[in-house]
Amino acid sequence: MKRNKSLPFDPKVFLSKVNGGRTISDYRSNQIVYEQGTAADFVFYIQKGKAKVTVISEQGKEAVVTVLGTGDFFGEGCLASQTLRMATRR
Protein backbone atom coordinates (compact mmCIF):
# COMPACT_ATOMS: atom_id res chain seq x y z
CA MET A 1 0.00 0.00 0.00
CA LYS A 2 1.39 3.35 -1.02
CA ARG A 3 1.36 6.12 1.63
CA ASN A 4 0.70 9.70 0.68
CA LYS A 5 3.25 12.11 2.04
CA SER A 6 1.56 14.80 4.04
CA LEU A 7 2.43 18.37 3.26
CA PRO A 8 3.94 20.52 6.00
CA PHE A 9 1.52 22.61 8.05
CA ASP A 10 1.12 26.08 6.56
CA PRO A 11 -0.54 28.48 9.04
CA LYS A 12 -1.35 31.04 6.31
CA VAL A 13 -3.32 28.46 4.33
CA PHE A 14 -5.03 27.15 7.49
CA LEU A 15 -6.02 30.63 8.69
CA SER A 16 -7.31 31.65 5.26
CA LYS A 17 -9.70 28.66 5.28
CA VAL A 18 -10.95 28.85 8.88
CA ASN A 19 -14.71 29.34 8.80
CA GLY A 20 -15.56 31.69 11.68
CA GLY A 21 -13.90 32.03 15.05
CA ARG A 22 -11.13 34.19 13.61
CA THR A 23 -10.40 37.85 14.25
CA ILE A 24 -7.58 39.96 12.86
CA SER A 25 -6.35 42.66 15.24
CA ASP A 26 -3.61 45.28 15.14
CA TYR A 27 -1.62 46.10 18.29
CA ARG A 28 0.62 49.08 18.96
CA SER A 29 4.16 48.65 20.23
CA ASN A 30 4.12 47.55 23.90
CA GLN A 31 0.31 47.23 23.93
CA ILE A 32 -0.73 44.32 26.14
CA VAL A 33 -2.40 41.47 24.23
CA TYR A 34 -3.17 39.59 27.46
CA GLU A 35 -1.86 39.55 31.02
CA GLN A 36 -0.48 36.84 33.28
CA GLY A 37 -3.31 35.36 35.37
CA THR A 38 -6.18 36.22 32.99
CA ALA A 39 -8.43 33.60 31.38
CA ALA A 40 -6.72 31.45 28.73
CA ASP A 41 -9.36 31.36 26.02
CA PHE A 42 -7.76 32.21 22.65
CA VAL A 43 -4.78 31.23 20.50
CA PHE A 44 -2.90 33.97 18.64
CA TYR A 45 -0.82 33.98 15.44
CA ILE A 46 1.61 36.78 14.58
CA GLN A 47 1.15 37.78 10.94
CA LYS A 48 3.57 40.69 11.17
CA GLY A 49 5.71 42.14 13.95
CA LYS A 50 6.84 40.89 17.36
CA ALA A 51 5.40 40.03 20.76
CA LYS A 52 7.39 40.14 23.99
CA VAL A 53 6.68 37.44 26.58
CA THR A 54 7.12 38.52 30.20
CA VAL A 55 6.40 37.08 33.64
CA ILE A 56 6.10 38.81 37.00
CA SER A 57 7.57 37.14 40.09
CA GLU A 58 5.88 37.03 43.48
CA GLN A 59 8.23 39.89 44.45
CA GLY A 60 6.81 41.99 41.59
CA LYS A 61 9.87 41.86 39.34
CA GLU A 62 9.26 41.52 35.61
CA ALA A 63 11.44 39.26 33.43
CA VAL A 64 11.43 38.92 29.64
CA VAL A 65 11.17 35.22 28.79
CA THR A 66 11.38 35.48 25.00
CA VAL A 67 10.43 37.57 21.99
CA LEU A 68 8.15 35.98 19.38
CA GLY A 69 8.06 37.05 15.75
CA THR A 70 6.22 36.75 12.46
CA GLY A 71 4.81 33.25 11.96
CA ASP A 72 4.74 32.32 15.65
CA PHE A 73 1.70 31.10 17.59
CA PHE A 74 1.16 31.89 21.27
CA GLY A 75 -1.52 31.33 23.88
CA GLU A 76 -1.82 27.69 22.87
CA GLY A 77 -1.91 26.56 26.51
CA CYS A 78 -5.70 26.88 26.35
CA LEU A 79 -5.72 23.93 23.92
CA ALA A 80 -4.28 21.76 26.70
CA SER A 81 -6.89 22.80 29.30
CA GLN A 82 -4.77 25.61 30.76
CA THR A 83 -7.33 27.93 32.34
CA LEU A 84 -5.11 30.93 33.16
CA ARG A 85 -2.36 32.70 31.21
CA MET A 86 1.11 31.93 32.55
CA ALA A 87 2.73 35.09 31.12
CA THR A 88 1.98 38.54 29.72
CA ARG A 89 2.22 39.19 25.96
CA ARG A 90 2.80 42.65 24.56
ZAMARGU-4260 file (C-alpha; in steps of 0.2 Angstrom, whole numbers, plus 5000, padded with zeros to 4 digits):
<rodrens>
0) 5000/5000/5000 | 5007/5017/4995 | 5007/5031/5008 | 5004/5049/5003 | 5016/5061/5010
5) 5008/5074/5020 | 5012/5092/5016 | 5020/5103/5030 | 5008/5113/5040 | 5006/5130/5033
10) 4997/5142/5045 | 4993/5155/5032 | 4983/5142/5022 | 4975/5136/5037 | 4970/5153/5043
15) 4963/5158/5026 | 4951/5143/5026 | 4945/5144/5044 | 4926/5147/5044 | 4922/5158/5058
20) 4931/5160/5075 | 4944/5171/5068 | 4948/5189/5071 | 4962/5200/5064 | 4968/5213/5076
25) 4982/5226/5076 | 4992/5230/5091 | 5003/5245/5095 | 5021/5243/5101 | 5021/5238/5120
30) 5002/5236/5120 | 4996/5222/5131 | 4988/5207/5121 | 4984/5198/5137 | 4991/5198/5155
35) 4998/5184/5166 | 4983/5177/5177 | 4969/5181/5165 | 4958/5168/5157 | 4966/5157/5144
40) 4953/5157/5130 | 4961/5161/5113 | 4976/5156/5103 | 4986/5170/5093 | 4996/5170/5077
45) 5008/5184/5073 | 5006/5189/5055 | 5018/5203/5056 | 5029/5211/5070 | 5034/5204/5087
50) 5027/5200/5104 | 5037/5201/5120 | 5033/5187/5133 | 5036/5193/5151 | 5032/5185/5168
55) 5031/5194/5185 | 5038/5186/5200 | 5029/5185/5217 | 5041/5199/5222 | 5034/5210/5208
60) 5049/5209/5197 | 5046/5208/5178 | 5057/5196/5167 | 5057/5195/5148 | 5056/5176/5144
65) 5057/5177/5125 | 5052/5188/5110 | 5041/5180/5097 | 5040/5185/5079 | 5031/5184/5062
70) 5024/5166/5060 | 5024/5162/5078 | 5008/5156/5088 | 5006/5159/5106 | 4992/5157/5119
75) 4991/5138/5114 | 4990/5133/5133 | 4971/5134/5132 | 4971/5120/5120 | 4979/5109/5134
80) 4966/5114/5147 | 4976/5128/5154 | 4963/5140/5162 | 4974/5155/5166 | 4988/5164/5156
85) 5006/5160/5163 | 5014/5175/5156 | 5010/5193/5149 | 5011/5196/5130 | 5014/5213/5123
</rodrens>
